[in-house]
């Protein structure tokens, strides 16, 4: 039972912690530094693996009886179904270990073990090779036998078999060609012979090769057989490319507006190529265009901010990023607008707004946040028993809202410290003080909004888009919106994908959908979803809507708006955050 608890706990801890932190951070850091490779996903799928090498038991008695090296072979098959839930791979594996030996002192001793189970494998990005680590758990069958020499002429013989749960930890490295080397520490059942356990646990060192029986590779050109968005099968005879549904990716926060618009667009064009919408985070959308990551083949994209349009174009033109699909973007069209805001419990929001009006903190929202994070609410006249600030925001390597918060933070620092850039030690100290108030980082703004809706008092400040904050505050009592001073304007664009799979006819349909979304009838409906139309035709309607929400802290026309920052500075801020904060959590 102790072995079972150890293995299960280790596997769960490795999988959960890695899925939440390590591989994601490593991937995004490489991405920000512009040295990324999506090698594992960009190659064609190689689900099969074969391994061969040696097994070295750790127990000295076992080494004396059987020697220091067993033969070890293994087979594996990657289960692609798990790719939708984990950043790594889940493999169905089987391992076999065997060692017979004849000795003068111990007679003939034989040890074998065979197991089958599931193992996780998490990759880090690289240049030409991929380091990885993981863990596995399975059912193992260990067998041991010993035939002792006898002076009476009758040999003494004993054997035993033990079947139980076992497992392994794995570290390894894989080449793009599919060859890999790995080391495992194995927890194996210990059979008992002649009253003593034969300890079978130990290290395995093996070489291996991943391969597929399919001859088709994913290349930079369009794949020979397009895959339908949301389909579960691929027709044996693919239909013409232009009859496929038009895949449109959008940031999940605009679902309440764009999904009904897409339904009406398709109804008005019954019998023609439909538009199929898929919500996902902006970085994930960028990966699906730049690397053709999930074989979605999008023809149009609506990210959370126009920063992502510029970033994708820069990355597509960067020769240091290999394995790209050939996809980039055309010119973008602004569709929606929003602002960066704080969503707070009402009483704390009112105390925060009073503090913002103090001479010390006018136009210095992040200095106020730093004070609350390090010294507590009592320093600004609020109840001391509120303690120190508890803040919630997303992971800026994954999400645009917290990236914009970093921009606001740095702009305030730069204004007070001329000549000091994003790498300055004083800015690092400010950032670390503020981030000390954050317990964990949500993967997306929509996810953070859901968390606040479920538990309104979980944080003193949640950094959200105005649209998300309005939806939560309207449905949840006791919450109020506060605009940082200055706040940041967020513009949601739409752009047509330029890629081998986007034919002129499909680009034309994508442009028609953008024109439809830009029409007055559709733009007006953005207001009810919490966004502001990009069109200036609805000033009166916007003013009326946000004035009606004034009791929640909403403002019809925020006046203190920060200027935009160039993409290179934004990427540098994300990189520094990951180095100073993300990799330490």
N, C-alpha and C positions, 0 to 999 in steps of 0.2 A: 504493500500500500504506500509506503514511503517513496518507492521508486515511481509509482503511478502519480502521486501528488507532485513530485519534482518535475517529471516530464511534462505533465499537463500544464502545470503552472508556468514552466519555462516557455512552452510553445505559445500559450495564450499571451504571455507578456511580450514575447518577441513580435508576434503578429500585430497586436494592438498598438504597441509603442511605435513600431515601424510604420504601420499604416497611418498613424496620426502625425508622426514627426519625421524620423530620420530620412527615409527615401524621398519624401516630398520636399524637405528642406534642401537636400542635396540636389535634387532635380532643379528646383527653382533657382538655387544659387548659380548653378552652371548656366542656366538660361539667362539670368541677369548679366553674367559676365560675358555673354555672347560666345561661349565655347561649348554649347550644348550639342549632344547627339541623342537622337531618339532611336538608338541602335536596335534595341530589342524589338520595339514595335515596328520600326521602319523596315526591318528585314522581313522576308516572308516567314510565315509561321513554321517553326520547327518544334513540333510537340514531342517527338520521340527522343529518348536519351539512352545511351549505353555507357556503362562505367566498368572499369577494371583496375585493380590495384591491390594494395596490401592492407591488412588489419593488424594493429599492434595492441594487444591487451595491456592494460595498465597494471594488473596484479602480478606481483613477483612470482608467486607460486604457480600461477597459470603460465607465465613465461618459462619457468623451469620445466614444467610438465610438457608444454606444447611448443615452446620456442617463441620467438618474438614476432613472427610474421605469419598471418593467415592469408590465404587467397581470398579476395573479395571481389564479387561481381554484382552489378545492379542494372536494372532497367527502370525507365521512367516514362510517364506520359503526362504532358501538361493539360489540365482541364480548363478549357478556354472560358467556360461559363463563369468562373470566378473573376475574370478580368474586369467585369463591370462593377465589382465591389471592392477590390483590393488594388493597390498600386503595383503589386508584384505578381508572381505566378504561384499557382497551386498545382502540385504534381502528385499524381498517383504513382507510388514507387514500390519496388520490391528489391530487397538486398539479400545477398547470400554470402556466408562466411564459412570457410572450411579449413581445418588443419589436422592431418593425421601425423603422428610421430612415433618412432620406435626409439626407446632409450634403455640403457642398461639398468638404471635405477627405478624408472617408473613403468617399464614394460611398454606396451603399445597403448598410446593415449590418443583419442580422437575427439575433437570438438567441432561442432557445426552449429550454425544459427541461420534461420531464414525468417524474414519479416516482410510484411506488406502494410502500407499506410499512406498517409497524406503528408506532404511537406510543403512549406512555404519557401519562396525564394524572392528576395528583394534586390533589385539592381541599382547601382549608381551609374551616372552617366560618365562618359570617358572619351578618349580619342583612340579608337581602334580596339579597345578591350573593355570589358565590363566587370568590375568587382561586384560581388554579391554576398549576401549572407541570409540565413534562414534557419528554420527548425522543422522537425517532423515528429509525428507520433503514429504508432502503428501496433499491430499484433505480431509478436515474435515467438518463434518456436526454437528453443535451444536444446541441443542434444549433446551429451558427453558420455564417453565410455572409456574404460581402462581395463586392460588385461595385464595383471601383475605376473612377473616370473615366479615360479614356485620350485622349491627344493624337493617337493614330494612328487613332482611329475604332473600334478593336477593344477593348471593355472587358475588363479583367482580372477574373477571377472565381475564387474559391476557397470551398470549403465543407468542413465536417468534422462528424463525429458522434462522440460519446464516451458509452459506456454503462458505468456502474460503480456501486458502492455509495456512497450519500450519506446525509445525515441532517439533523436539525434539533434545536435547543433551542427550547422554547416557554414563554412566560409569558402569562397572560391573566386575564380576569375574566368571569364569566357571571352574568346576571340570572336570577331565578327563571322569567321568561317564556320563557327559551331563547335570547335574544339574547346575543351575547358579542363581545368584542374581544380580539385576541391579537397578539403580536409573536413572530416566529420568527427565529432566525439559522440560515440554511441552508448546508449543505456540499454543493455541487453539482459534477458533473464539469466540467472545463474543456476544451472543444474547442480545437484549434489551427488557425488560418487564416493563410496567408502567413507561416508560421514562428513565429507568436506565439500564446500562449494567450489565449483570451478568458475571463477569470476570472468565472465565473457566481455564485460564492458571495456572500451578502449577507443583508440584513434584509428580512423580509416583514411588513407591517402590514396586517391584514385585519379586517373585521367579518364576523360570521357568525350563524347561527341553527341551533339544534338542535330537531328535531321528530320526531314519530312519525306514521305513517299510521293508528295506532289512535286511536279516539275515547274510549277508556275511561281515566279517571283514577283514581289511588289517592287516596281521600279519608279523612277521619277516621272515616267510618262503615265498616262491614264491606264488603268488596268484593263485587261482584255475583256473581263466579264464584270460589268458594274453590279454592285450590290444594292438592292433596294433599301431605302431607309425604313426601319422598323420591320423589314421582312425577316422571316425565319428560314426561308429556302431561296435558292438561286435557280431560276428556270434553266432547263437543259439547253434551250435555245433562247438566248437573251433577246428581248424585244429591242427595237431601235432605241438608241440612246435618248432621243428627245421625247420618248413616251414615258420615261421615268418620272415619278413625282419630283417636283423641284424642292430640294432640301434647303430650308432656311434656318439658320442658327440664331438664337437670340438670348440675351442675358435674362435669367429667370425672373428678375424683378418686374419685368413688363408683361408678365403672363396675362394679367387681368385685362390688359388692353389689346395685345396683339393676337391672342387666340381667338376671341370673337371676331376681330377684323379679318383674320385668315379664313374663318368659316364663311363669312359673307362673301369674301373674294372668290372662294371656290364655288359657292352656290351661284354666283353671277356668271360663272364660266363653266357651268355643268357640261360634262362630256369632254372637256379639254384637260390638258395636263394640270393636275392639282398642285397646290403649294402645301408642303408638309412642314410643320414647325417643330423645332426641337429646342427646348430651353437648356442652357448650360452656362457655367461660369465663363467669363471672358477669356481667361487663360486657356481653358479647355477648348473653347471655340477656336482660338488662335492655333492651338496644336492640331485641330482637325483640318484646318486649312493648310498650314505650313508643312505638316508632316503626313496629312491624309491618315491620321492616327487610328480612327475607328471605321474607316471605309464608309464614311457618311457621304462624301462628295458634295459638300454644300455649294450652292450657287450664289448665296447671299448671306450676309452676316450683319447682326445688330448687336455690337458689344456694349458694355456699360458706359463707355466714354470714348471720345475720339482719340485719346491717347493710344488705345489698342489698335486703331487703324494705322497710325503712324508707326507703332512698334512692329506690327506685322510686315509692313512694307520694308522697314529697315532690316528686319531679320531675313526676309526673303532675298534681299540684295546682298546679304553678308556671306562672302565666300567661305568663311570659317565654319559655317553651320552646315554639316553634311546631311545626307539622307532626306533632303527636302523634296516635297511633292511637285514643285514647280508652281505652286499656288501663290498668288499675291492678291492685291485689291486694286480696284479702280478708285475714282474719286468718290468721296462719301457725301451723303445728304443728311443734314441734321433733321432729326424727327422729334425728339423729346428733350426737355430740360428738367434739371432738379438741382438741389443744393446739398451740401454736407451739413448735417445737423446733429445735435445731441438729443437723445430721448432719455428723460429722467423722471423719477418719481416727483410728483408735483411739488411737494414741500422742499425737496432738495433743489429742484429747478428754480424755485423762487429765491432760495438762498444764494444759488449760483449767479442768478441774474443781478441780485443786489451787489454781490462781490464784483461782478464785471463792471458795474457802474462806479466803483471806487477809483480814485485817481491812479492808484498803483497799478490797476489792472485794465484800465481803459485801452482797448485795442491790443491787449496782451492776454488773450484767453489761455494760451499754453503756459504762460508764467503762472497763472492762477491754478491751472490743473497741476502743475509741478508742486506748488505750495500745498495743495490739498493732498497730493499723493505722498508727500514726505512729512508734512507737519499736521495734517488733519483738518477737519471742518471747523474745529474750534478757533483756528487762527483767523477766520474771516467772519466771526460773529455767529456762526451756526452752532447748534448744540454739540458740545465736545464729545458726547457719547455716540455721535455718528462715526467717530473714529477717522481713519484715513480713507481716502477716496478709493472706491472700487470701480474700475472702468472696464468696459468690454468693447473690443473691436475685432475686426477680421484679420487674417494673416495677409499682410500687404504683398507677399510674393504670389498670392493667389487671387486677391480681391482688390478692386479699384477703390472702394470707399476708404479703406485705411491707408492706401497709398496717397490719396488726396489729403488725408489728415497729416501724413508725414510732410507733404509739401507745405501745408499751412504752418506746421510747427517750425520747419526750417526757415520759411519766409519771415516769421516773427523773430527767430534767432538772428538771421542775417541783418534785419533792420536795426536790431539793438547792438550788433557786433559787426560793423563794416569790415570787410576784408577777410572774414573767417568763413571758410567754405564748409561743405558737408562732411569733410574728414576731420574737422577741428575737434580737439579733445573736449572743449567746452560744450560743443553741440552733442557730442557723445554722452557727456555727463547729464545734460538736460534730457536727452532721449531715454537714458537708462532710469533716471528718476521717475519720469512719467510712466514708462512701461512697467515699473515695479508695482503699479496699481492694477495690472492686468493679469488675471490668473491663467487664462488660456485664450487661444485665437481661433475664432470660427472660420470655416473654409470659405464662406460666402456671406454677402450682406443679407440675402434672403434667409439663410440659415440663422444668422444672428437675430434677425427680426423675429423669427419663429421662437427662438429661445426666450427673448424678452416677453413675447406674448404669453408664453407658458408660465414664466416666472418673472413678473414685473419688477420685483424687488431684488433680483439677482445682481444688479449692478446699479451704481449711482449714475453712471453715464454710459450709454451705448451709442457708438458712432455709426450713424446710418445715413442713407439718402433721405431727403425730405419725403419722397413718395412712400418709402417703406415706413418711415416714422409716422406719417399721417394715417396709414392703414392700421398700424398697431394701436396708436393712441385713440383712434376713433372707435376701436372695438374693445379697448381695455381701459377700465376706470383707473384714475390715479396717476396718469402719465402726462407729461408735458414736453413740448418741443422747445429747444433752445438753439438759437443760431450762434455759432462762434463768431467772433469779431476779429478779423473778417472771416467770411465763409467762402467756399469755393463753388463755382458754377460747374455743373456736370452736364455735358451735352451727349445725348445718345444718338449716334449716327447710324446710317444704313449704307452698305457698300456692296457692290456686285463683285463676286470672286472672279479673278482672272486665273484660270487653271486649265490644264489639258482636258478635263472632263466638262468644262463649261463651254458649250458650243454657242455660236452666235444666236441661235433661236432661244437657248436657255437664258443667255444674258439679256435678251430682249424681254423675256417673261419676267425675269428678276427686276428689270427696270420698270416694268408695268406695275409690279407689286409695290415698289418703292413709291411710284407716283400715286398709287391708290392710298398708301399709308400717309402720304403728304397732303391728300385732299382734305378740304375743310370738314367734310362729314366725319372723317375718321380722326382728324386732329382734334376736333371738339371733344371727342370721347376720351381723350387722354386726361382731361381735367378730373373726371370722376375717379380715375385710377390713382390720383395723387401726383401725377406728373404735370408738367406745364408744356403746352404745345410749343414746338419750335416756331410755328407761324405766329406772326405778330397780329393776326386778324382777330385774336380772341382775348385781347387785353381786358376788356370789361368783364367777360365771363370768368377769367382767371382771378381778377380782383374780387369779384363777388364770391367765388368759391372759397378762396383763402381767407377772406374777411369773415365768412361764416365759420371758419375753423379757428378763429382768433382765440377762442377760449382754450384751445389746445396748445397755444403758443405759436401757431402758424402766422406767417407774415405774407401779405399780398405782394409786397415788393421789397425784398431785402436790399439794403442800400450799400452796405460795406462788403464789397466783393473783391477778393484777392485776384491779382493778375495771374495768368497762366504761367506755367514753368515748362521749359523745354524738355523733350523726351529724355535726353541724356542725363539731365539732373535727376529726373524721376527714377531712372534706372539706377543711378548711383545711390539714391536714398534707399531704394529697395535692397540693394546689395549690402549697404552698411547696416541696415536694420537686421538683415539675416545674419551678418557676421557678429553683431553686437548683442542681438536679442534672440533671434530665431534659433540659431544653432546651440544656444545655451539652455533652451527649454526642452 
